[in-house]
Amino acid sequence: MYNVGTVNNKEQQMGYKVLGRTEDLMQGYGPRKGLEGPFNFNGRILYYDNKEGKYYDPRSDFYVSYDEWFQIAGLK
């Protein structure tokens, strides 16, 4: 669905997509000491570690490489 509005005399189109129940995906993943998150990237739960500057995957117990993160986030 799209909502059309005007901003500064220019027409802007905005949309949204229903992604599903976030509560179901995040079940069992809570805050962790020293990490930000949890964040949901296309169904994959990751935490951000400020000290390492990388995302941490609790399922694999490894940090996600930059290339893998770009793929997960849909940027590559």
N, CA, C, O and CB atoms as a CASP TS submission, in Angstrom:
PFRMAT TS
TARGET T0000
AUTHOR 0000-0000-0000
METHOD Language model
MODEL 1
PARENT N/A
ATOM      1  N   MET     1       0.837  -1.176   0.000  1.00  0.00           N
ATOM      2  CA  MET     1       0.000   0.000   0.000  1.00  0.00           C
ATOM      3  C   MET     1       0.878   1.233   0.000  1.00  0.00           C
ATOM      4  O   MET     1       1.953   1.246   0.599  1.00  0.00           O
ATOM      5  CB  MET     1      -0.950   0.001   1.203  1.00  0.00           C
ATOM      6  N   TYR     2       0.424   2.240  -0.658  1.00  0.00           N
ATOM      7  CA  TYR     2       1.174   3.490  -0.709  1.00  0.00           C
ATOM      8  C   TYR     2       0.302   4.642  -0.236  1.00  0.00           C
ATOM      9  O   TYR     2      -0.907   4.672  -0.463  1.00  0.00           O
ATOM     10  CB  TYR     2       1.692   3.757  -2.132  1.00  0.00           C
ATOM     11  N   ASN     3       0.939   5.565   0.413  1.00  0.00           N
ATOM     12  CA  ASN     3       0.291   6.766   0.890  1.00  0.00           C
ATOM     13  C   ASN     3       0.946   7.940   0.169  1.00  0.00           C
ATOM     14  O   ASN     3       2.167   8.091   0.210  1.00  0.00           O
ATOM     15  CB  ASN     3       0.400   6.905   2.451  1.00  0.00           C
ATOM     16  N   VAL     4       0.157   8.755  -0.477  1.00  0.00           N
ATOM     17  CA  VAL     4       0.694   9.889  -1.227  1.00  0.00           C
ATOM     18  C   VAL     4       0.427  11.166  -0.440  1.00  0.00           C
ATOM     19  O   VAL     4      -0.697  11.401   0.004  1.00  0.00           O
ATOM     20  CB  VAL     4       0.066   9.972  -2.654  1.00  0.00           C
ATOM     21  N   GLY     5       1.458  11.990  -0.268  1.00  0.00           N
ATOM     22  CA  GLY     5       1.317  13.255   0.433  1.00  0.00           C
ATOM     23  C   GLY     5       2.203  14.294  -0.222  1.00  0.00           C
ATOM     24  O   GLY     5       2.974  13.980  -1.129  1.00  0.00           O
ATOM     25  N   THR     6       2.095  15.520   0.232  1.00  0.00           N
ATOM     26  CA  THR     6       2.931  16.579  -0.325  1.00  0.00           C
ATOM     27  C   THR     6       3.814  17.167   0.762  1.00  0.00           C
ATOM     28  O   THR     6       3.379  17.372   1.895  1.00  0.00           O
ATOM     29  CB  THR     6       2.068  17.679  -0.971  1.00  0.00           C
ATOM     30  N   VAL     7       5.056  17.431   0.398  1.00  0.00           N
ATOM     31  CA  VAL     7       6.016  18.068   1.286  1.00  0.00           C
ATOM     32  C   VAL     7       6.698  19.150   0.466  1.00  0.00           C
ATOM     33  O   VAL     7       7.285  18.866  -0.578  1.00  0.00           O
ATOM     34  CB  VAL     7       7.056  17.033   1.882  1.00  0.00           C
ATOM     35  N   ASN     8       6.623  20.395   0.937  1.00  0.00           N
ATOM     36  CA  ASN     8       7.226  21.528   0.219  1.00  0.00           C
ATOM     37  C   ASN     8       6.790  21.557  -1.247  1.00  0.00           C
ATOM     38  O   ASN     8       7.606  21.750  -2.147  1.00  0.00           O
ATOM     39  CB  ASN     8       8.760  21.459   0.304  1.00  0.00           C
ATOM     40  N   ASN     9       5.497  21.362  -1.465  1.00  0.00           N
ATOM     41  CA  ASN     9       4.896  21.396  -2.803  1.00  0.00           C
ATOM     42  C   ASN     9       5.402  20.291  -3.729  1.00  0.00           C
ATOM     43  O   ASN     9       5.218  20.379  -4.943  1.00  0.00           O
ATOM     44  CB  ASN     9       5.160  22.733  -3.439  1.00  0.00           C
ATOM     45  N   LYS    10       6.027  19.269  -3.189  1.00  0.00           N
ATOM     46  CA  LYS    10       6.471  18.126  -3.982  1.00  0.00           C
ATOM     47  C   LYS    10       5.712  16.888  -3.499  1.00  0.00           C
ATOM     48  O   LYS    10       5.567  16.661  -2.298  1.00  0.00           O
ATOM     49  CB  LYS    10       8.027  17.920  -3.868  1.00  0.00           C
ATOM     50  N   GLU    11       5.242  16.111  -4.440  1.00  0.00           N
ATOM     51  CA  GLU    11       4.508  14.903  -4.082  1.00  0.00           C
ATOM     52  C   GLU    11       5.493  13.822  -3.654  1.00  0.00           C
ATOM     53  O   GLU    11       6.476  13.554  -4.345  1.00  0.00           O
ATOM     54  CB  GLU    11       3.634  14.413  -5.266  1.00  0.00           C
ATOM     55  N   GLN    12       5.224  13.220  -2.536  1.00  0.00           N
ATOM     56  CA  GLN    12       6.071  12.165  -2.001  1.00  0.00           C
ATOM     57  C   GLN    12       5.258  10.881  -1.889  1.00  0.00           C
ATOM     58  O   GLN    12       4.114  10.904  -1.435  1.00  0.00           O
ATOM     59  CB  GLN    12       6.660  12.569  -0.624  1.00  0.00           C
ATOM     60  N   GLN    13       5.841   9.774  -2.298  1.00  0.00           N
ATOM     61  CA  GLN    13       5.184   8.489  -2.122  1.00  0.00           C
ATOM     62  C   GLN    13       5.927   7.717  -1.047  1.00  0.00           C
ATOM     63  O   GLN    13       7.154   7.622  -1.054  1.00  0.00           O
ATOM     64  CB  GLN    13       5.136   7.688  -3.455  1.00  0.00           C
ATOM     65  N   MET    14       5.160   7.176  -0.136  1.00  0.00           N
ATOM     66  CA  MET    14       5.731   6.388   0.940  1.00  0.00           C
ATOM     67  C   MET    14       4.982   5.077   0.997  1.00  0.00           C
ATOM     68  O   MET    14       3.791   5.017   0.690  1.00  0.00           O
ATOM     69  CB  MET    14       5.665   7.139   2.302  1.00  0.00           C
ATOM     70  N   GLY    15       5.673   4.038   1.385  1.00  0.00           N
ATOM     71  CA  GLY    15       5.016   2.745   1.476  1.00  0.00           C
ATOM     72  C   GLY    15       5.484   1.986   2.699  1.00  0.00           C
ATOM     73  O   GLY    15       6.398   2.404   3.409  1.00  0.00           O
ATOM     74  N   TYR    16       4.837   0.870   2.923  1.00  0.00           N
ATOM     75  CA  TYR    16       5.241   0.010   4.022  1.00  0.00           C
ATOM     76  C   TYR    16       4.967  -1.429   3.645  1.00  0.00           C
ATOM     77  O   TYR    16       4.186  -1.717   2.738  1.00  0.00           O
ATOM     78  CB  TYR    16       4.508   0.387   5.326  1.00  0.00           C
ATOM     79  N   LYS    17       5.622  -2.325   4.355  1.00  0.00           N
ATOM     80  CA  LYS    17       5.464  -3.751   4.118  1.00  0.00           C
ATOM     81  C   LYS    17       5.319  -4.427   5.475  1.00  0.00           C
ATOM     82  O   LYS    17       6.093  -4.152   6.392  1.00  0.00           O
ATOM     83  CB  LYS    17       6.674  -4.341   3.309  1.00  0.00           C
ATOM     84  N   VAL    18       4.356  -5.288   5.607  1.00  0.00           N
ATOM     85  CA  VAL    18       4.159  -6.034   6.842  1.00  0.00           C
ATOM     86  C   VAL    18       5.133  -7.204   6.823  1.00  0.00           C
ATOM     87  O   VAL    18       5.066  -8.059   5.939  1.00  0.00           O
ATOM     88  CB  VAL    18       2.669  -6.524   6.995  1.00  0.00           C
ATOM     89  N   LEU    19       6.033  -7.244   7.791  1.00  0.00           N
ATOM     90  CA  LEU    19       7.102  -8.241   7.804  1.00  0.00           C
ATOM     91  C   LEU    19       6.776  -9.486   8.612  1.00  0.00           C
ATOM     92  O   LEU    19       7.500 -10.478   8.524  1.00  0.00           O
ATOM     93  CB  LEU    19       8.347  -7.628   8.339  1.00  0.00           C
ATOM     94  N   GLY    20       5.740  -9.460   9.374  1.00  0.00           N
ATOM     95  CA  GLY    20       5.433 -10.600  10.231  1.00  0.00           C
ATOM     96  C   GLY    20       5.583 -10.210  11.686  1.00  0.00           C
ATOM     97  O   GLY    20       5.863  -9.058  12.018  1.00  0.00           O
ATOM     98  N   ARG    21       5.397 -11.163  12.517  1.00  0.00           N
ATOM     99  CA  ARG    21       5.447 -10.899  13.950  1.00  0.00           C
ATOM    100  C   ARG    21       6.878 -10.919  14.444  1.00  0.00           C
ATOM    101  O   ARG    21       7.515 -11.970  14.503  1.00  0.00           O
ATOM    102  CB  ARG    21       4.608 -11.919  14.719  1.00  0.00           C
ATOM    103  N   THR    22       7.372  -9.752  14.796  1.00  0.00           N
ATOM    104  CA  THR    22       8.739  -9.633  15.290  1.00  0.00           C
ATOM    105  C   THR    22       8.901 -10.361  16.611  1.00  0.00           C
ATOM    106  O   THR    22       9.969 -10.909  16.887  1.00  0.00           O
ATOM    107  CB  THR    22       9.127  -8.165  15.449  1.00  0.00           C
ATOM    108  N   GLU    23       7.873 -10.378  17.423  1.00  0.00           N
ATOM    109  CA  GLU    23       7.955 -11.036  18.729  1.00  0.00           C
ATOM    110  C   GLU    23       8.278 -12.521  18.563  1.00  0.00           C
ATOM    111  O   GLU    23       9.027 -13.089  19.358  1.00  0.00           O
ATOM    112  CB  GLU    23       6.633 -10.861  19.508  1.00  0.00           C
ATOM    113  N   ASP    24       7.709 -13.148  17.527  1.00  0.00           N
ATOM    114  CA  ASP    24       7.965 -14.566  17.301  1.00  0.00           C
ATOM    115  C   ASP    24       9.422 -14.809  16.910  1.00  0.00           C
ATOM    116  O   ASP    24      10.037 -15.774  17.362  1.00  0.00           O
ATOM    117  CB  ASP    24       7.030 -15.108  16.216  1.00  0.00           C
ATOM    118  N   LEU    25       9.967 -13.940  16.076  1.00  0.00           N
ATOM    119  CA  LEU    25      11.349 -14.099  15.641  1.00  0.00           C
ATOM    120  C   LEU    25      12.337 -13.839  16.764  1.00  0.00           C
ATOM    121  O   LEU    25      13.385 -14.481  16.833  1.00  0.00           O
ATOM    122  CB  LEU    25      11.638 -13.176  14.486  1.00  0.00           C
ATOM    123  N   MET    26      12.011 -12.902  17.642  1.00  0.00           N
ATOM    124  CA  MET    26      12.929 -12.486  18.699  1.00  0.00           C
ATOM    125  C   MET    26      12.800 -13.324  19.969  1.00  0.00           C
ATOM    126  O   MET    26      13.510 -13.082  20.945  1.00  0.00           O
ATOM    127  CB  MET    26      12.695 -11.037  19.030  1.00  0.00           C
ATOM    128  N   GLN    27      11.917 -14.288  19.964  1.00  0.00           N
ATOM    129  CA  GLN    27      11.698 -15.101  21.158  1.00  0.00           C
ATOM    130  C   GLN    27      12.993 -15.828  21.536  1.00  0.00           C
ATOM    131  O   GLN    27      13.601 -16.505  20.707  1.00  0.00           O
ATOM    132  CB  GLN    27      10.547 -16.119  20.925  1.00  0.00           C
ATOM    133  N   GLY    28      13.395 -15.681  22.769  1.00  0.00           N
ATOM    134  CA  GLY    28      14.605 -16.319  23.261  1.00  0.00           C
ATOM    135  C   GLY    28      15.858 -15.467  23.120  1.00  0.00           C
ATOM    136  O   GLY    28      16.928 -15.849  23.595  1.00  0.00           O
ATOM    137  N   TYR    29      15.729 -14.312  22.467  1.00  0.00           N
ATOM    138  CA  TYR    29      16.870 -13.415  22.305  1.00  0.00           C
ATOM    139  C   TYR    29      16.596 -12.143  23.083  1.00  0.00           C
ATOM    140  O   TYR    29      15.700 -11.374  22.735  1.00  0.00           O
ATOM    141  CB  TYR    29      17.139 -13.103  20.803  1.00  0.00           C
ATOM    142  N   GLY    30      17.361 -11.926  24.124  1.00  0.00           N
ATOM    143  CA  GLY    30      17.186 -10.735  24.936  1.00  0.00           C
ATOM    144  C   GLY    30      18.456  -9.909  24.944  1.00  0.00           C
ATOM    145  O   GLY    30      19.412 -10.225  24.236  1.00  0.00           O
ATOM    146  N   PRO    31      18.470  -8.856  25.740  1.00  0.00           N
ATOM    147  CA  PRO    31      19.672  -8.029  25.840  1.00  0.00           C
ATOM    148  C   PRO    31      20.861  -8.842  26.358  1.00  0.00           C
ATOM    149  O   PRO    31      20.695  -9.741  27.183  1.00  0.00           O
ATOM    150  CB  PRO    31      19.414  -6.827  26.758  1.00  0.00           C
ATOM    151  N   ARG    32      22.037  -8.523  25.876  1.00  0.00           N
ATOM    152  CA  ARG    32      23.266  -9.175  26.333  1.00  0.00           C
ATOM    153  C   ARG    32      24.255  -8.106  26.758  1.00  0.00           C
ATOM    154  O   ARG    32      24.379  -7.064  26.115  1.00  0.00           O
ATOM    155  CB  ARG    32      23.874 -10.084  25.222  1.00  0.00           C
ATOM    156  N   LYS    33      24.946  -8.374  27.830  1.00  0.00           N
ATOM    157  CA  LYS    33      25.880  -7.407  28.379  1.00  0.00           C
ATOM    158  C   LYS    33      26.996  -7.111  27.377  1.00  0.00           C
ATOM    159  O   LYS    33      27.620  -8.027  26.842  1.00  0.00           O
ATOM    160  CB  LYS    33      26.467  -7.920  29.700  1.00  0.00           C
ATOM    161  N   GLY    34      27.240  -5.822  27.130  1.00  0.00           N
ATOM    162  CA  GLY    34      28.294  -5.389  26.229  1.00  0.00           C
ATOM    163  C   GLY    34      27.914  -5.390  24.767  1.00  0.00           C
ATOM    164  O   GLY    34      28.732  -5.033  23.919  1.00  0.00           O
ATOM    165  N   LEU    35      26.670  -5.788  24.444  1.00  0.00           N
ATOM    166  CA  LEU    35      26.230  -5.846  23.051  1.00  0.00           C
ATOM    167  C   LEU    35      24.959  -5.033  22.869  1.00  0.00           C
ATOM    168  O   LEU    35      24.142  -4.931  23.785  1.00  0.00           O
ATOM    169  CB  LEU    35      26.000  -7.304  22.609  1.00  0.00           C
ATOM    170  N   GLU    36      24.795  -4.460  21.696  1.00  0.00           N
ATOM    171  CA  GLU    36      23.559  -3.764  21.359  1.00  0.00           C
ATOM    172  C   GLU    36      22.657  -4.714  20.601  1.00  0.00           C
ATOM    173  O   GLU    36      23.124  -5.520  19.796  1.00  0.00           O
ATOM    174  CB  GLU    36      23.839  -2.487  20.527  1.00  0.00           C
ATOM    175  N   GLY    37      21.382  -4.618  20.855  1.00  0.00           N
ATOM    176  CA  GLY    37      20.442  -5.466  20.121  1.00  0.00           C
ATOM    177  C   GLY    37      19.583  -6.256  21.070  1.00  0.00           C
ATOM    178  O   GLY    37      19.531  -5.954  22.262  1.00  0.00           O
ATOM    179  N   PRO    38      18.937  -7.220  20.583  1.00  0.00           N
ATOM    180  CA  PRO    38      19.102  -7.921  19.310  1.00  0.00           C
ATOM    181  C   PRO    38      18.450  -7.187  18.137  1.00  0.00           C
ATOM    182  O   PRO    38      17.465  -6.466  18.302  1.00  0.00           O
ATOM    183  CB  PRO    38      18.525  -9.311  19.417  1.00  0.00           C
ATOM    184  N   PHE    39      19.030  -7.393  16.942  1.00  0.00           N
ATOM    185  CA  PHE    39      18.510  -6.833  15.707  1.00  0.00           C
ATOM    186  C   PHE    39      18.087  -7.966  14.785  1.00  0.00           C
ATOM    187  O   PHE    39      18.726  -9.017  14.742  1.00  0.00           O
ATOM    188  CB  PHE    39      19.559  -5.928  15.022  1.00  0.00           C
ATOM    189  N   ASN    40      17.013  -7.745  14.056  1.00  0.00           N
ATOM    190  CA  ASN    40      16.502  -8.733  13.116  1.00  0.00           C
ATOM    191  C   ASN    40      16.853  -8.294  11.698  1.00  0.00           C
ATOM    192  O   ASN    40      16.365  -7.267  11.227  1.00  0.00           O
ATOM    193  CB  ASN    40      14.967  -8.917  13.277  1.00  0.00           C
ATOM    194  N   PHE    41      17.691  -9.061  11.022  1.00  0.00           N
ATOM    195  CA  PHE    41      18.047  -8.813   9.627  1.00  0.00           C
ATOM    196  C   PHE    41      17.513  -9.971   8.794  1.00  0.00           C
ATOM    197  O   PHE    41      18.133 -11.032   8.716  1.00  0.00           O
ATOM    198  CB  PHE    41      19.600  -8.654   9.447  1.00  0.00           C
ATOM    199  N   ASN    42      16.356  -9.758   8.174  1.00  0.00           N
ATOM    200  CA  ASN    42      15.754 -10.776   7.304  1.00  0.00           C
ATOM    201  C   ASN    42      15.632 -12.134   7.997  1.00  0.00           C
ATOM    202  O   ASN    42      15.914 -13.176   7.404  1.00  0.00           O
ATOM    203  CB  ASN    42      16.577 -10.926   6.030  1.00  0.00           C
ATOM    204  N   GLY    43      15.210 -12.103   9.252  1.00  0.00           N
ATOM    205  CA  GLY    43      15.001 -13.336  10.000  1.00  0.00           C
ATOM    206  C   GLY    43      16.230 -13.850  10.726  1.00  0.00           C
ATOM    207  O   GLY    43      16.157 -14.861  11.424  1.00  0.00           O
ATOM    208  N   ARG    44      17.335 -13.185  10.576  1.00  0.00           N
ATOM    209  CA  ARG    44      18.562 -13.588  11.266  1.00  0.00           C
ATOM    210  C   ARG    44      18.814 -12.612  12.408  1.00  0.00           C
ATOM    211  O   ARG    44      18.862 -11.400  12.197  1.00  0.00           O
ATOM    212  CB  ARG    44      19.783 -13.629  10.283  1.00  0.00           C
ATOM    213  N   ILE    45      18.972 -13.136  13.601  1.00  0.00           N
ATOM    214  CA  ILE    45      19.145 -12.315  14.798  1.00  0.00           C
ATOM    215  C   ILE    45      20.627 -12.065  15.026  1.00  0.00           C
ATOM    216  O   ILE    45      21.417 -13.005  15.116  1.00  0.00           O
ATOM    217  CB  ILE    45      18.506 -12.996  16.038  1.00  0.00           C
ATOM    218  N   LEU    46      21.005 -10.781  15.119  1.00  0.00           N
ATOM    219  CA  LEU    46      22.392 -10.396  15.347  1.00  0.00           C
ATOM    220  C   LEU    46      22.464  -9.346  16.444  1.00  0.00           C
ATOM    221  O   LEU    46      21.508  -8.608  16.681  1.00  0.00           O
ATOM    222  CB  LEU    46      23.036  -9.868  14.051  1.00  0.00           C
ATOM    223  N   TYR    47      23.606  -9.290  17.102  1.00  0.00           N
ATOM    224  CA  TYR    47      23.914  -8.268  18.097  1.00  0.00           C
ATOM    225  C   TYR    47      25.111  -7.478  17.595  1.00  0.00           C
ATOM    226  O   TYR    47      25.959  -8.018  16.884  1.00  0.00           O
ATOM    227  CB  TYR    47      24.199  -8.898  19.505  1.00  0.00           C
ATOM    228  N   TYR    48      25.187  -6.195  17.961  1.00  0.00           N
ATOM    229  CA  TYR    48      26.324  -5.380  17.553  1.00  0.00           C
ATOM    230  C   TYR    48      27.267  -5.187  18.728  1.00  0.00           C
ATOM    231  O   TYR    48      26.840  -4.816  19.822  1.00  0.00           O
ATOM    232  CB  TYR    48      25.856  -4.018  17.008  1.00  0.00           C
ATOM    233  N   ASP    49      28.548  -5.440  18.501  1.00  0.00           N
ATOM    234  CA  ASP    49      29.581  -5.276  19.516  1.00  0.00           C
ATOM    235  C   ASP    49      30.368  -4.011  19.193  1.00  0.00           C
ATOM    236  O   ASP    49      31.100  -3.962  18.204  1.00  0.00           O
ATOM    237  CB  ASP    49      30.522  -6.528  19.582  1.00  0.00           C
ATOM    238  N   ASN    50      30.214  -2.986  20.035  1.00  0.00           N
ATOM    239  CA  ASN    50      30.904  -1.707  19.810  1.00  0.00           C
ATOM    240  C   ASN    50      32.413  -1.846  19.892  1.00  0.00           C
ATOM    241  O   ASN    50      33.131  -1.180  19.146  1.00  0.00           O
ATOM    242  CB  ASN    50      30.437  -0.673  20.819  1.00  0.00           C
ATOM    243  N   LYS    51      32.907  -2.687  20.773  1.00  0.00           N
ATOM    244  CA  LYS    51      34.356  -2.833  20.940  1.00  0.00           C
ATOM    245  C   LYS    51      34.994  -3.455  19.702  1.00  0.00           C
ATOM    246  O   LYS    51      36.065  -3.027  19.271  1.00  0.00           O
ATOM    247  CB  LYS    51      34.668  -3.687  22.175  1.00  0.00           C
ATOM    248  N   GLU    52      34.340  -4.460  19.132  1.00  0.00           N
ATOM    249  CA  GLU    52      34.861  -5.133  17.939  1.00  0.00           C
ATOM    250  C   GLU    52      34.488  -4.390  16.656  1.00  0.00           C
ATOM    251  O   GLU    52      35.187  -4.487  15.647  1.00  0.00           O
ATOM    252  CB  GLU    52      34.339  -6.566  17.877  1.00  0.00           C
ATOM    253  N   GLY    53      33.389  -3.653  16.705  1.00  0.00           N
ATOM    254  CA  GLY    53      32.899  -2.971  15.517  1.00  0.00           C
ATOM    255  C   GLY    53      32.277  -3.919  14.516  1.00  0.00           C
ATOM    256  O   GLY    53      32.275  -3.657  13.313  1.00  0.00           O
ATOM    257  N   LYS    54      31.743  -5.036  15.024  1.00  0.00           N
ATOM    258  CA  LYS    54      31.166  -6.063  14.159  1.00  0.00           C
ATOM    259  C   LYS    54      29.869  -6.583  14.761  1.00  0.00           C
ATOM    260  O   LYS    54      29.573  -6.376  15.938  1.00  0.00           O
ATOM    261  CB  LYS    54      32.162  -7.222  13.943  1.00  0.00           C
ATOM    262  N   TYR    55      29.102  -7.268  13.910  1.00  0.00           N
ATOM    263  CA  TYR    55      27.886  -7.935  14.366  1.00  0.00           C
ATOM    264  C   TYR    55      28.224  -9.345  14.817  1.00  0.00           C
ATOM    265  O   TYR    55      29.049 -10.026  14.209  1.00  0.00           O
ATOM    266  CB  TYR    55      26.814  -7.961  13.250  1.00  0.00           C
ATOM    267  N   TYR    56      27.571  -9.776  15.897  1.00  0.00           N
ATOM    268  CA  TYR    56      27.793 -11.085  16.487  1.00  0.00           C
ATOM    269  C   TYR    56      26.561 -11.949  16.257  1.00  0.00           C
ATOM    270  O   TYR    56      25.436 -11.506  16.486  1.00  0.00           O
ATOM    271  CB  TYR    56      28.112 -10.968  17.999  1.00  0.00           C
ATOM    272  N   ASP    57      26.773 -13.176  15.806  1.00  0.00           N
ATOM    273  CA  ASP    57      25.689 -14.129  15.576  1.00  0.00           C
ATOM    274  C   ASP    57      25.665 -15.128  16.728  1.00  0.00           C
ATOM    275  O   ASP    57      26.574 -15.951  16.838  1.00  0.00           O
ATOM    276  CB  ASP    57      25.860 -14.860  14.205  1.00  0.00           C
ATOM    277  N   PRO    58      24.642 -15.079  17.595  1.00  0.00           N
ATOM    278  CA  PRO    58      24.614 -15.984  18.740  1.00  0.00           C
ATOM    279  C   PRO    58      24.386 -17.446  18.352  1.00  0.00           C
ATOM    280  O   PRO    58      24.734 -18.340  19.123  1.00  0.00           O
ATOM    281  CB  PRO    58      23.542 -15.551  19.696  1.00  0.00           C
ATOM    282  N   ARG    59      23.817 -17.705  17.189  1.00  0.00           N
ATOM    283  CA  ARG    59      23.606 -19.100  16.767  1.00  0.00           C
ATOM    284  C   ARG    59      24.922 -19.789  16.442  1.00  0.00           C
ATOM    285  O   ARG    59      25.111 -20.959  16.774  1.00  0.00           O
ATOM    286  CB  ARG    59      22.680 -19.156  15.549  1.00  0.00           C
ATOM    287  N   SER    60      25.832 -19.070  15.794  1.00  0.00           N
ATOM    288  CA  SER    60      27.112 -19.678  15.417  1.00  0.00           C
ATOM    289  C   SER    60      28.215 -19.364  16.423  1.00  0.00           C
ATOM    290  O   SER    60      29.266 -20.006  16.405  1.00  0.00           O
ATOM    291  CB  SER    60      27.530 -19.200  14.034  1.00  0.00           C
ATOM    292  N   ASP    61      27.990 -18.381  17.304  1.00  0.00           N
ATOM    293  CA  ASP    61      28.964 -17.932  18.285  1.00  0.00           C
ATOM    294  C   ASP    61      30.201 -17.337  17.606  1.00  0.00           C
ATOM    295  O   ASP    61      31.315 -17.449  18.117  1.00  0.00           O
ATOM    296  CB  ASP    61      29.367 -19.093  19.196  1.00  0.00           C
ATOM    297  N   PHE    62      29.988 -16.699  16.438  1.00  0.00           N
ATOM    298  CA  PHE    62      31.059 -16.039  15.696  1.00  0.00           C
ATOM    299  C   PHE    62      30.622 -14.636  15.318  1.00  0.00           C
ATOM    300  O   PHE    62      29.432 -14.319  15.288  1.00  0.00           O
ATOM    301  CB  PHE    62      31.442 -16.846  14.434  1.00  0.00           C
ATOM    302  N   TYR    63      31.614 -13.801  15.030  1.00  0.00           N
ATOM    303  CA  TYR    63      31.316 -12.493  14.462  1.00  0.00           C
ATOM    304  C   TYR    63      31.065 -12.664  12.973  1.00  0.00           C
ATOM    305  O   TYR    63      31.667 -13.519  12.323  1.00  0.00           O
ATOM    306  CB  TYR    63      32.475 -11.482  14.724  1.00  0.00           C
ATOM    307  N   VAL    64      30.179 -11.848  12.445  1.00  0.00           N
ATOM    308  CA  VAL    64      29.829 -11.899  11.030  1.00  0.00           C
ATOM    309  C   VAL    64      30.829 -11.038  10.257  1.00  0.00           C
ATOM    310  O   VAL    64      31.118  -9.910  10.657  1.00  0.00           O
ATOM    311  CB  VAL    64      28.356 -11.411  10.790  1.00  0.00           C
ATOM    312  N   SER    65      31.355 -11.565   9.156  1.00  0.00           N
ATOM    313  CA  SER    65      32.293 -10.796   8.333  1.00  0.00           C
ATOM    314  C   SER    65      31.546  -9.657   7.653  1.00  0.00           C
ATOM    315  O   SER    65      30.320  -9.682   7.545  1.00  0.00           O
ATOM    316  CB  SER    65      32.988 -11.705   7.276  1.00  0.00           C
ATOM    317  N   TYR    66      32.297  -8.658   7.196  1.00  0.00           N
ATOM    318  CA  TYR    66      31.673  -7.519   6.531  1.00  0.00           C
ATOM    319  C   TYR    66      30.937  -7.953   5.271  1.00  0.00           C
ATOM    320  O   TYR    66      29.826  -7.488   5.013  1.00  0.00           O
ATOM    321  CB  TYR    66      32.721  -6.466   6.189  1.00  0.00           C
ATOM    322  N   ASP    67      31.535  -8.830   4.491  1.00  0.00           N
ATOM    323  CA  ASP    67      30.884  -9.306   3.266  1.00  0.00           C
ATOM    324  C   ASP    67      29.577 -10.025   3.572  1.00  0.00           C
ATOM    325  O   ASP    67      28.567  -9.817   2.899  1.00  0.00           O
ATOM    326  CB  ASP    67      31.819 -10.235   2.495  1.00  0.00           C
ATOM    327  N   GLU    68      29.610 -10.876   4.597  1.00  0.00           N
ATOM    328  CA  GLU    68      28.399 -11.612   4.974  1.00  0.00           C
ATOM    329  C   GLU    68      27.326 -10.659   5.497  1.00  0.00           C
ATOM    330  O   GLU    68      26.144 -10.833   5.199  1.00  0.00           O
ATOM    331  CB  GLU    68      28.726 -12.680   6.037  1.00  0.00           C
ATOM    332  N   TRP    69      27.734  -9.647   6.281  1.00  0.00           N
ATOM    333  CA  TRP    69      26.758  -8.701   6.806  1.00  0.00           C
ATOM    334  C   TRP    69      26.094  -7.923   5.679  1.00  0.00           C
ATOM    335  O   TRP    69      24.884  -7.699   5.719  1.00  0.00           O
ATOM    336  CB  TRP    69      27.421  -7.741   7.789  1.00  0.00           C
ATOM    337  N   PHE    70      26.860  -7.506   4.673  1.00  0.00           N
ATOM    338  CA  PHE    70      26.277  -6.792   3.536  1.00  0.00           C
ATOM    339  C   PHE    70      25.256  -7.653   2.817  1.00  0.00           C
ATOM    340  O   PHE    70      24.234  -7.141   2.361  1.00  0.00           O
ATOM    341  CB  PHE    70      27.367  -6.352   2.562  1.00  0.00           C
ATOM    342  N   GLN    71      25.510  -8.947   2.707  1.00  0.00           N
ATOM    343  CA  GLN    71      24.540  -9.852   2.081  1.00  0.00           C
ATOM    344  C   GLN    71      23.293 -10.000   2.949  1.00  0.00           C
ATOM    345  O   GLN    71      22.173  -9.967   2.441  1.00  0.00           O
ATOM    346  CB  GLN    71      25.174 -11.232   1.829  1.00  0.00           C
ATOM    347  N   ILE    72      23.485 -10.161   4.253  1.00  0.00           N
ATOM    348  CA  ILE    72      22.356 -10.308   5.173  1.00  0.00           C
ATOM    349  C   ILE    72      21.471  -9.067   5.143  1.00  0.00           C
ATOM    350  O   ILE    72      20.245  -9.174   5.116  1.00  0.00           O
ATOM    351  CB  ILE    72      22.855 -10.569   6.605  1.00  0.00           C
ATOM    352  N   ALA    73      22.090  -7.899   5.147  1.00  0.00           N
ATOM    353  CA  ALA    73      21.359  -6.631   5.174  1.00  0.00           C
ATOM    354  C   ALA    73      20.781  -6.263   3.815  1.00  0.00           C
ATOM    355  O   ALA    73      20.038  -5.288   3.703  1.00  0.00           O
ATOM    356  CB  ALA    73      22.267  -5.521   5.654  1.00  0.00           C
ATOM    357  N   GLY    74      21.114  -7.031   2.781  1.00  0.00           N
ATOM    358  CA  GLY    74      20.594  -6.772   1.452  1.00  0.00           C
ATOM    359  C   GLY    74      21.263  -5.596   0.754  1.00  0.00           C
ATOM    360  O   GLY    74      20.659  -4.951  -0.103  1.00  0.00           O
ATOM    361  N   LEU    75      22.514  -5.317   1.122  1.00  0.00           N
ATOM    362  CA  LEU    75      23.231  -4.187   0.542  1.00  0.00           C
ATOM    363  C   LEU    75      24.195  -4.607  -0.561  1.00  0.00           C
ATOM    364  O   LEU    75      24.846  -3.763  -1.177  1.00  0.00           O
ATOM    365  CB  LEU    75      23.986  -3.453   1.619  1.00  0.00           C
ATOM    366  N   LYS    76      24.285  -5.892  -0.806  1.00  0.00           N
ATOM    367  CA  LYS    76      25.241  -6.373  -1.815  1.00  0.00           C
ATOM    368  C   LYS    76      24.539  -7.258  -2.802  1.00  0.00           C
ATOM    369  O   LYS    76      25.167  -7.766  -3.731  1.00  0.00           O
ATOM    370  CB  LYS    76      26.406  -7.130  -1.164  1.00  0.00           C
TER
END
